[in-house]
Amino acid sequence: MLMPLVCQRWGLNLFVAAGQMSESYLYVAGTEIAEVGKPTFVYALTDFDPGGKTIFNTLKNGSKKAPGG
């Protein structure tokens, strides 16, 4: 529902992660975000289980190989 109604209309990219994000996922997302060259806002919805608690560090630190990593 979010993708066609909001993302396509406003030209937004949506990156959804479930569980731990892989280096390749972070690399692809970081590359696409860097190519757009616009400000980026990250919204994280989590249940604060062990994986949910680490998502913020993962998002903050990203991939060492990705742009800005």
ABEGO torsion letter per residue (X at the ends): XAAAAAAAAAGBBBBBBBEBBBAAAAAAAAAAAAAAGBBBBBBBBBAGBAAAAAAAAAAAAEBAABBGX
